[in-house]
Amino acid sequence: MAIERNRTRTALRALLAGAVLAIGSAGAARAATPDIEGVWLIARPTTELRPVSGEVPFTADGRKAYEANKVLKAEGKIDDYDITLSRCSNPGVPRLALTPMRFKIWNRQNVVTFDYEWNHALRQINLGVPPQPDYMGLGLVPTMTGKSNGHWEGDTLVAVMDSASDRTLIDDLVPHDFDLKVTERYRLIDRNTLEDRITIEDPGYFTRPWDAVVTYKRQPDAIFAEDICLDRRDANQPAFAK
């Protein structure tokens, strides 16, 4: 009996030691990545995603679609090209980066969640969760926010989004095709400044990849009040609250 008790104690000590090491390793891993969690707000509100240099490099088809959107906007036919403004549909990526209201970032269990104050929109970036079985074939259907997978490169969170619906826009006018790929690189410039460097790729609408940069300022922690975009639209107010 004494021998059996000793073996049990030894096994328990080994288990406890392993648990302590695992907790320590997890804590060290979290400490090694920058803390981008918190509440953020775009530093310079804008409805246009401007390239870092030059103009948006449209292909002929991209230019045609862009000019068509401009005509529809001038004619007030918003629903024909922008269902975010007309129906409060999720703006998608990268347009969500331009929302004029606050958003929260959460990093839990290898998923980074962007929780937007606007209409309580959500976006999630998978940092390593294994793909789940898609028995219904839902993965073949494009969604407004597409699929985002990410990883850390030093102090930078790299997120790659694809499989987005072509009903979304790059900003308030620039269109895209089904082959849109958006790569974002989030990094802290300082504790209170977050930079999102965005690379847009879509060979059907752009002759080459192009970059844009959006920055955000950290805000005090807050619980977001209910925000219902459709209520604003019913009251003939803009979809995006100022």
Secondary structure per residue as TSV (DSSP state, phi and psi in degrees):
chain	resnum	aa	ss	phi	psi
A	1	M	-	360.0	-43.3
A	2	A	H	-61.4	-41.2
A	3	I	H	-63.0	-42.1
A	4	E	H	-63.9	-41.1
A	5	R	H	-64.1	-40.2
A	6	N	H	-62.3	-41.7
A	7	R	H	-63.3	-39.7
A	8	T	H	-64.0	-44.4
A	9	R	H	-61.9	-41.6
A	10	T	H	-62.9	-42.1
A	11	A	H	-64.4	-41.4
A	12	L	H	-64.8	-41.4
A	13	R	H	-61.1	-41.3
A	14	A	H	-63.7	-42.0
A	15	L	H	-63.7	-44.4
A	16	L	H	-63.1	-42.4
A	17	A	H	-62.5	-41.1
A	18	G	H	-63.9	-40.0
A	19	A	H	-64.5	-42.4
A	20	V	H	-61.8	-43.8
A	21	L	H	-63.0	-40.4
A	22	A	H	-64.5	-43.4
A	23	I	H	-63.0	-42.4
A	24	G	H	-63.0	-42.0
A	25	S	H	-63.8	-42.2
A	26	A	H	-63.6	-41.2
A	27	G	H	-64.0	-40.1
A	28	A	H	-65.1	-38.2
A	29	A	H	-64.3	-41.9
A	30	R	H	-65.1	-39.3
A	31	A	H	-68.1	-26.2
A	32	A	H	-75.8	-18.8
A	33	T	S	-102.3	142.5
A	34	P	-	-61.1	150.1
A	35	D	-	-89.5	94.0
A	36	I	-	-96.1	4.0
A	37	E	-	-66.5	154.4
A	38	G	E	131.4	-168.2
A	39	V	E	-104.0	133.3
A	40	W	E	-131.1	156.0
A	41	L	E	-142.7	136.1
A	42	I	E	-56.6	135.5
A	43	A	S	-72.4	-40.2
A	44	R	S	-128.7	96.8
A	45	P	-	-56.3	135.1
A	46	T	-	-157.1	154.9
A	47	T	S	-105.6	2.1
A	48	E	-	-119.6	128.9
A	49	L	-	-91.8	103.6
A	50	R	-	-91.7	135.2
A	51	P	-	-61.4	150.1
A	52	V	S	-59.5	-36.4
A	53	S	S	-143.4	143.0
A	54	G	S	71.8	-162.8
A	55	E	-	-102.4	168.2
A	56	V	-	-62.2	123.7
A	57	P	-	-83.3	73.2
A	58	F	B	-67.5	145.1
A	59	T	-	-80.1	178.1
A	60	A	H	-61.6	-43.0
A	61	D	H	-66.7	-39.6
A	62	G	H	-64.5	-42.9
A	63	R	H	-62.8	-41.9
A	64	K	H	-61.4	-45.4
A	65	A	H	-66.4	-38.3
A	66	Y	H	-63.9	-46.5
A	67	E	H	-64.8	-35.4
A	68	A	H	-64.0	-39.5
A	69	N	H	-63.3	-38.9
A	70	K	H	-62.5	-40.7
A	71	V	H	-65.5	-45.1
A	72	L	H	-61.4	-39.4
A	73	K	H	-63.8	-44.4
A	74	A	H	-63.2	-32.9
A	75	E	T	-85.3	-3.0
A	76	G	T	76.5	16.8
A	77	K	-	-93.3	63.3
A	78	I	G	-62.4	-40.3
A	79	D	G	-65.6	-18.3
A	80	D	G	-78.1	-12.5
A	81	Y	T	-141.1	-17.2
A	82	D	-	-138.4	89.1
A	83	I	H	-79.7	-3.5
A	84	T	H	-72.5	-48.0
A	85	L	H	-71.3	-32.7
A	86	S	H	-89.5	-34.3
A	87	R	H	-123.9	2.8
A	88	C	-	64.5	28.4
A	89	S	-	-67.7	153.6
A	90	N	-	-55.5	130.0
A	91	P	-	-64.3	-23.4
A	92	G	-	81.5	-176.1
A	93	V	T	-109.3	129.5
A	94	P	T	-97.4	4.9
A	95	R	G	-60.1	-29.8
A	96	L	G	-56.1	-27.5
A	97	A	G	-64.6	-17.4
A	98	L	G	-101.1	1.8
A	99	T	-	-57.9	134.7
A	100	P	S	-79.7	-4.6
A	101	M	S	-100.7	172.1
A	102	R	-	-73.2	165.2
A	103	F	E	-148.2	157.2
A	104	K	E	-111.3	149.1
A	105	I	E	-116.7	129.3
A	106	W	E	-121.4	141.5
A	107	N	E	-126.1	99.7
A	108	R	E	-135.2	130.9
A	109	Q	T	50.6	48.1
A	110	N	T	65.4	23.3
A	111	V	E	-131.6	122.6
A	112	V	E	-95.1	121.1
A	113	T	E	-109.9	131.4
A	114	F	E	-102.3	115.0
A	115	D	E	-108.9	106.1
A	116	Y	E	-90.5	139.5
A	117	E	S	-65.7	-35.7
A	118	W	G	-65.6	114.0
A	119	N	G	55.8	16.6
A	120	H	G	52.0	40.7
A	121	A	-	-68.9	150.9
A	122	L	E	-129.4	149.0
A	123	R	E	-143.5	139.6
A	124	Q	E	-126.4	142.1
A	125	I	E	-116.5	120.7
A	126	N	E	-82.3	122.1
A	127	L	S	-105.2	23.8
A	128	G	S	138.0	4.3
A	129	V	-	-68.0	128.2
A	130	P	-	-58.1	144.2
A	131	P	-	-57.8	139.7
A	132	Q	-	-93.6	150.7
A	133	P	-	-57.7	136.4
A	134	D	-	-112.5	75.0
A	135	Y	T	-67.8	-26.5
A	136	M	T	-93.6	-3.1
A	137	G	-	72.3	22.6
A	138	L	G	-66.3	-24.3
A	139	G	G	-65.0	-16.4
A	140	L	G	-82.2	-10.6
A	141	V	S	-98.0	118.2
A	142	P	-	-62.2	146.7
A	143	T	B	-121.4	167.5
A	144	M	S	-63.4	-37.5
A	145	T	S	-100.1	0.0
A	146	G	-	62.5	-157.5
A	147	K	E	-116.9	128.6
A	148	S	E	-119.0	124.1
A	149	N	E	-120.0	143.8
A	150	G	E	-143.1	173.7
A	151	H	E	-162.8	164.4
A	152	W	E	-94.4	133.3
A	153	E	E	-118.4	92.3
A	154	G	T	64.6	-119.8
A	155	D	T	-94.0	12.4
A	156	T	E	-118.0	129.4
A	157	L	E	-87.9	117.0
A	158	V	E	-102.7	123.1
A	159	A	E	-123.6	132.4
A	160	V	E	-118.2	123.0
A	161	M	E	-114.0	134.5
A	162	D	E	-145.1	-172.3
A	163	S	-	59.8	38.7
A	164	A	B	-94.4	149.5
A	165	S	-	-65.8	142.9
A	166	D	T	-80.3	5.6
A	167	R	T	-82.2	-9.8
A	168	T	S	-87.4	171.0
A	169	L	-	-124.4	159.1
A	170	I	S	-68.7	-44.5
A	171	D	S	-141.4	-140.2
A	172	D	S	-81.6	-6.5
A	173	L	S	-140.9	-32.8
A	174	V	-	-72.2	122.0
A	175	P	-	-88.6	176.5
A	176	H	-	-150.6	168.9
A	177	D	-	-102.8	-174.3
A	178	F	T	-67.2	-22.5
A	179	D	T	-89.6	17.8
A	180	L	-	-60.1	133.6
A	181	K	E	-130.7	126.0
A	182	V	E	-119.2	121.9
A	183	T	E	-110.6	123.8
A	184	E	E	-116.7	142.0
A	185	R	E	-125.1	104.2
A	186	Y	E	-94.5	129.9
A	187	R	E	-151.0	151.1
A	188	L	E	-81.5	121.8
A	189	I	E	-75.0	-41.9
A	190	D	E	-149.5	-177.9
A	191	R	T	-58.1	-30.2
A	192	N	T	-109.2	10.1
A	193	T	E	-131.7	122.0
A	194	L	E	-112.8	129.2
A	195	E	E	-107.2	136.5
A	196	D	E	-119.2	106.3
A	197	R	E	-94.8	118.2
A	198	I	E	-110.1	129.5
A	199	T	E	-114.2	123.7
A	200	I	E	-103.8	127.6
A	201	E	E	-130.2	129.9
A	202	D	-	-166.2	91.7
A	203	P	T	-61.3	-21.5
A	204	G	T	-74.0	-29.3
A	205	Y	T	-117.0	-14.8
A	206	F	B	-132.5	138.0
A	207	T	S	-72.6	-19.1
A	208	R	S	-159.6	162.4
A	209	P	-	-62.9	147.4
A	210	W	E	-140.0	151.6
A	211	D	E	-111.3	150.2
A	212	A	E	-142.5	157.9
A	213	V	E	-130.6	132.0
A	214	V	E	-125.3	137.4
A	215	T	E	-119.5	153.3
A	216	Y	E	-131.7	153.9
A	217	K	E	-112.8	137.4
A	218	R	E	-65.8	140.5
A	219	Q	E	-118.5	161.9
A	220	P	-	-60.7	147.9
A	221	D	-	-56.1	142.9
A	222	A	-	-157.0	155.2
A	223	I	-	-99.1	119.7
A	224	F	-	-71.5	133.6
A	225	A	-	-72.1	162.5
A	226	E	-	-61.7	134.3
A	227	D	-	-130.9	118.9
A	228	I	-	-120.1	103.3
A	229	C	H	-58.8	-41.2
A	230	L	H	-62.2	-29.7
A	231	D	H	-63.8	-39.4
A	232	R	H	-65.0	-43.9
A	233	R	H	-62.3	-40.4
A	234	D	H	-63.1	-26.9
A	235	A	T	-93.6	13.3
A	236	N	T	59.0	35.8
A	237	Q	-	-106.7	160.5
A	238	P	-	-60.4	149.7
A	239	A	S	-63.4	-36.0
A	240	F	S	-97.9	115.7
A	241	A	-	-70.1	146.1
A	242	K	-	-89.9	360.0
